[in-house]
Amino acid sequence: MQLSLDSKFATYTPPKSQLLKWVGNKQRFAGEIARFFPTEFNTFFEPFLGSGAIIATVSPKKGIGSDVFKPLMEIWNKLKLDPNGLIEWYAERRNRLDNEDKKKVYEDIKASFNLNHNGADFLFLTRSCYGGIIRFRKSDGFMSTPCGVHNPIAVQTFAKRVVEWNNRLKNVEFLNIDYKDAFDLAKEGDLIYCDPPYSHSQSILYGAQDFDLKSLLVKIQEAKNRGVKVALSIDGKKKSGNYLCELPIPENLFEEEIFVSVGRSMLRRFQMEGKTLESELVSDRLLLTYSS
Ligand SMILES: C[S@@+](CC[C@H](N)C(=O)[O-])C[C@H]1O[C@@H](n2cnc3c(N)ncnc32)[C@H](O)[C@@H]1O
């Protein structure tokens, strides 16, 4: 029997490492999540792009990656149109650590970013801020995350990642638009993957405070009605486990709910040897408007 590469069980391999350091990114779930995508689709959309773990895993033949956050989209467009320039952006800032204090450099660059939001500074901040916590003050978008304890990756290491990510995303168009506008671009036969900000657990992350999940559900319903398939990630952790229960989910909007797992957290496994607790599984919820 001949196996086709387009078989239902085709798997996707995530990039070896992240281009941007981003708390809550889907890197470790990416291979599993993508397994539930249909093998046939026209354009792949990721309208809450963040650090792009899923679109880089899918590496679509045709894709649109978008996010409402402008400095982030400057980075993605630079990756696509001028990858060497992106490495320069990083090198100019990272090389300062050779003869300047890390915290001082970090605070300088954070101040420059806060004065004038721009992709070049933001790139360095994502790589060097504490825990990859990209957090902004609600009133004026001020980034306050302190300097991380780690050393930001070497320029050579970053450059290798740029090559891999540029290649994986060569067929992707990057747009700085609201998710609603991205949804409106999707046509019958397209696939949209959504990883929205979670208003419960990430209230001050990435402007999540203004996010209204109900409106997203309306857009998902409209998309489904015109033949677009949608996969939606919802935080699988207990804290927001009942998140969707309070929401008026249109009946029959989703056809499948999957708990995507990457295994048990190592720490838990050690402490709780011999006991298996479902709630301790590191998992992520995925809702599909189609049958996988
Ligand atoms: C949970 S993060 C996505 C993380 C991503 N899956 C990853 O692996 O890095 C949510 C993203 O949605 C973006 N966002 C928030 N509100 C948005 C909106 N109204 N339209 C488009 N993007 C939005 C944020 O800027 C943030 O990058």
The ligand as a Gaussian input file, in Angstrom:
#p B3LYP/6-31G(d) Opt

LIG

0 1
 C       -2.586000      34.068000      23.624000
 S       -1.693000      35.157000      22.524000
 C       -1.316000      34.104000      21.157000
 C       -0.117000      33.235000      21.424000
 C        0.305000      32.389000      20.261000
 N       -0.596000      31.285000      20.007000
 C        1.706000      31.857000      20.478000
 O        1.939000      30.634000      20.351000
 O        2.577000      32.663000      20.780000
 C       -2.948000      36.216000      21.966000
 C       -2.552000      37.237000      20.917000
 O       -3.732000      37.895000      20.493000
 C       -3.426000      39.247000      20.178000
 N       -4.687000      40.000000      20.223000
 C       -5.369000      40.484000      21.302000
 N       -6.509000      41.074000      20.907000
 C       -6.567000      40.967000      19.559000
 C       -7.505000      41.373000      18.570000
 N       -8.611000      42.028000      18.896000
 N       -7.241000      41.080000      17.271000
 C       -6.105000      40.437000      16.918000
 N       -5.165000      40.036000      17.810000
 C       -5.398000      40.287000      19.111000
 C       -2.394000      39.643000      21.197000
 O       -1.617000      40.742000      20.715000
 C       -1.596000      38.331000      21.360000
 O       -0.455000      38.340000      20.539000

